[in-house]
Amino acid sequence: MKKPKLIWTNILLFSITSLVAVIGVPLYGYLVGYDKYHWIATILCLGYCGISITAGYHRMWSHKAYEGHAIVRVIWAIGGAFALQNSALHWASDHRIHHRHVDDNDKDPYSAKRGFWFSHIGWMLREYQAHRYDNYDNVPDMLRDPIVMWQHRHYLTLALITNLGIPLLIGIIHGDVIGMLLTAGVLRLVISHHATFFINSLAHIWGNQPYTDQNTARDNGFLAFLTYGEGYHNFHHLFQFDYRNGIRWWHFDPTKWLIKSMSWVGLAKNLRRCDDIRIEKAKAARLFEISSKKLTQLPDKEELLQRLKDEYENYTAHLSEFYTVKKQWLEVKKDELVKNYEKTKVMQQYMELKRRLQEERENWRLLHQQIQVAA
């Protein structure tokens, strides 16, 4: 089978910047040296690029997880050009196809089932998707966004101005143009590229699958640290419209924290999040599936399997009951017309169901521990 045509622009870009980052940056450091301002500028520029991709390209435009103020959209559009990952329109179009056809080697632009190299960077080195380079039918909402279209039309100009102009300006102010071009320019770009690329590659290979195994996406806390919260990828592929990737307060997800903070000052609105009951039921179903498979290896599997089924049905029933009453409680709390004794009644019901659910959750956890030990 004839291989698609090579994209020499991308090949040269990735090759030259990587060589400069690996050889040129340390060599200049050895011969001339860097100071703390080089690294502060590099970290700040790296953060701007990363957040522009995660909060802008990914969660706002690709998944419509929230609506950003025009000021925010302009900031993300410029930062996306600085990150040098194509226009927001093209990036989001590719990403929506990825989610719709994840792991389909013929349709997923960066299918992980084609291997680490392909999903990480190989898909950008040949014209694998040449037939749809200019087809943006799957992003009609973005075609109506004047800021998106402005960035798309002037992407090359913006990319050159930001990637050369910003490090150059900082270098002039600091008094070391070459050093800043190397650190805040090239090194920042290479790190930014590969951090994003890890979500297409490593996040589909390395980690666990607490929500679903219907695709290769995995949760990985270490990758979340590198990618501003994007590493909780198993959750994301099942609940892609949630503005959060890390749903627990301890999950490292600065993109989530930023979006929430912007909503407090009017820069973001209509933040979307999945219902807790859907998330909890997905986790329960996944645990049931994992434990059921382990039980097939045991001689007395019938008794334990029946117990597992009973506990699963009991636990999910309690989940449904609890979240129904929780919703009622939140509604009556806000309703000033509801009398206090009615509020107290619903609150007592809510607290009792919460206590019972905690007991059921503990029983559910202990049963799975028992199965793990027995298997």
N, C-alpha and C positions, 0 to 999 in steps of 0.2 A: 504493500500500500504506500502510495506517495505521501511524504510528509508535507504538511502545510508550509507555506513560504515563511522564511525567517523574518522577524521584525528587527532590523538592524539598529534602529533608533533606540529601542529598549535594551537590546543586547549591549550596545556601547554605553548607554547611560548607567546600567547596573554594573557593568564591568569596570568602567573608569572610576565611578564614585567609590566602589568597593576597594579598588586598588589604592586610591588616594587615602581612604579611611584606614586601611591596614598598614600601608607603608608611609605615605606622606605625613599623616598626622603624628605618629610617634617619632618620625625622623625630625620633623620641625621642632617637636617638643624636646628632643635630645640636643639639637644644635642651638636652638634659640630659647625655648621654654615657654610655658604658659603660666598665667596667674589665675587667681580665683575668679576674676571677671570673665575670662574666657569660658570657664565652666558654668558660671551663673547664667551667662548669655545663652550658652548651648542648652542648658536645662530648660530655660524659659521658652526658647524657640521650639524645643522638642515638645514641651507641654502644649504649646499653642497648636502645633501641627496635630498632635495626638488627639486632643480634645475636639478639634475641628472635624476630625474624621469620626470619632465615636459619638459625640453629641450632635454633630451636624449631619455629615454624610450618612451615618448609619441610623441612629435612633430617630432623628427628626425627619430627614428626607426619605430614606429607604423604607422605614417602617411606620412613619407617621405616628410615633409614640407620643408626641407632643407637638404643639404649635409654637414656633419661635417668633418673637417680635422681629420686625424688619431690620432693626439694628443688629440683632443676634444673627439673622440670616446673612447679612453682609459680612459680619465678622467670621462666620463659619465658611463662607464662600472664599474669602481671601485666605484664610488659614488652610483650606483644602487645596488651593493652588500652591501654597507654600509647602504643603506635604507632598506635592507632585505625584498625585495618584489619579490623574485624569479629572475631568469636570464632575461636579456633583450629579449631573444628569446621567452621564455614562456610568459612573460608579454605582449609582442606585439602580439603574436598569440591570446591570450585571448582577447586583446583589439580590434583587427580587427574583431573577431567574434562578439563582443559586438556591434560594429558599423554596421556590416552587418545585424544582427538580433536583433537590439535594441528592448527591451520590449517583445520579444518572450520568454515566460517562459520556453519553451523546448530547445531553442538554445542559448539565451543570457546568458553567464556565470553568470552575476550578474544583472539579470533583475529587474528593480525597481518595476515592477508590482507584484513581489513576496513579496513586503513589505520592510520597512526600514531595519530591522534586516538582512534579507537575502542579500540585495544589499550592505549593509555596511560591514558585516563581516561573516555572516552565510554561504555564498557560499564557504568560505574557510575552514569551519569546518567539512564538509562531502564530500565524493567523488562523487559529483554530475556530474562531467565531466570525470570520470575515463577512459572512452572509448577513450578519445582523449588526454590523458596526454602527450604522446610522438609523437603526430601527428602534424608536423609543415609544412604541405603542403601549408598553406596560408601565409607563410613568406619565400618564396624561395630566395628573395633578401637578407634576413638576414643570410640564410644558406651559402651564398657566402661571407659573411663578416668575415674575419679571427679574428677580434677583438671580434665580437659577439660570435663566436664559442669558442674562448679562454675563454671568461668569462663564457659561458655556461658549458664548461667542468670542469672548476675550481671554479664554483660558491660557493660551500660550503667552500672551503679553503679561498677564497676572503672574504666571509661573516664573517668568524671567525676572520680573520686577521684584518679586518676593524672595526668590532663591538667590539672586545676586545682590539686589538692592538692600535688603534688610541686614545681612551679614556685613556688607560693605559699609553701610552707614554706621553700624555698631563699631566696626573696626576703625573707622575714621575718628569717631568720638573717643574710642579707647586708645588709639595711637598704634594699633597693630592690625592692619588690614589683612595681611596674609594669614596671620594666626586665627582671626575671626572667620575668614572664608573657609579655613580648614575645619575648625571646630563647630561654630554655629552654622556654617554652610554645609560642608560635605559630610562630616561625621554625624551631625544632627539628621541629615537626610537619610543616610544609610540605616541608622538606628530606627528612625521613624518608619521607613519602608518595611524592614524585616519584622518589627513589632506587629505591624498590621498584618503582614503576610503569615505570621504564626497562627493567627485566628483561622485562616483558610487551611493551614497544614496541621500544625501540632495540636490545635484545639479539636481536630477530628481524629487524632491518633492517641493522644496522651491525656489520661484523666478518667473520671468515672461517669456513669450514666444513671443518676438517681431518678430521672423522670421518664425516660424512654430509651429503648434500644432500636427504634424504627429508623434511625439514621446514625451516622458515625460521630455526630457531635458529642463532645464531652465537657464536663465541668473540670476546671483546673485553676486552683487558687493562685498558683505561681504565675500562670499566664495572665490572670486578672491583674496581678501587680504590674506586669510589663505593659499591659494594654489598657490601662485606665478603667478596668472593670469588665472588659469584654470576655474574660476567660470563662465565665459561667455559661458555656456555650450549649450544653445539653438543655438547660432551662430555656435559653434563648430560642433554640430551634422549635421548641414546643409552644412557647408563649412569646412569639416574636414581636407582638405589638406592645408589650409591657415596656415602659420607659426604664425599668430597672433590669439589670442582668443579675446582680447579686441582691437577693431579696431579703436576707437577714441583715440586722443592723451591723453585725461584725464582718460582713462580706466587704472586701475592698472593692468599691465601685465609685470612684470619684466622679465619674460621668453622671451617675444617678444623683449624687449629692449636689452637683452643680445644677442639674436640671431642676431639682426641687427648690434649690435656693433662688434660681431665676424666677420661679413661679411666685415666690413671696414678694418680689419687687416688680411684678408685671411684665417680665421679659419672656415668660413662657406660660402657656395655658393649655387646658384640656389634656393634662397628663393622663395617659392611659395605663391601667394596671389590671392584671388578670385577677379574677375572684380568688380569694384564699382557698375556697372549697375545691375549685378546679385543680389548684396546685397540690393541695393535700391529697386529693383522690388520685392524682397522677403518681405521686410518690408512693402511695399505698399500693396501687396496682403494680407498680414496678417492683416493689418489695415482694409482693405476692408471687409475681412471675419468677423472680430470682430464687425464692425459697422453694417454690414448686419444682423447679428444675433440680435443685439440690436433693429434694426428697426422693426423686426417682432412683437415686443411688442406694437408698436404704432398704433393708429387708422388711421392716415394719412400716412401710411408707403409707399404707392405706389409713391407718389410725391418725398419724400425724397430718396427713393431707386433709382429712376431714376436719380435724381441729383447726388447721390453717384456714380452710374455707369458711368455717364458722366464725373464727375471729375476724377474718377479712370483712365478711358481710356485716358483722356486729359493729366493727370499727367504722366502716363507711356509712352505715346507717346513723351512727352517733354523730359523725361529721356533718351529715346533711341536716340533722335535727339541730345541732349546735349553731351552725352558721345561719339557719333560718331564724332562730330566736335572737342571735346576735344582731342580725339586720333589724329585727323588730325593736330591739333595745336601743340601737343607735337612732332609730326614727322617733321613738317616743321621748328620748332624751332631748331631742331638738324641738319637739312640739310643745309649745308653752300652754296649749289648750288642754293637754292631757293632764288629768288630776294626779296628784302625788301618790295616792294609794295604787293607782293603775301602773304608774311608773315603778313603784316598789315591787309590785307583783311580777312585772316583766323582768325586773332586775334580779329578783330572787330566782326566777326560772332560769335566767341566763347564767347566773353564778352556779346553780346546781348542775346544769348541763356542762358547764366548763369544768367543774370538778370531776364529773363522770367521764368526760372526754379525756381528761388527764390520766385517769385510771385505765381507760381503754387503750390509750396510746402507750402506757407503760406495759400493759399486758401484751400488746402487739409487738413492742420492742423486745421483750423478754422471750417471746415465742420465737422470734427470728434469731435471737442469740442461741437459743436451744437447738434450733435447726442447724445453725452454723457449726456448733460444737459437734453435733451428731454426724454431720456430713464430713 
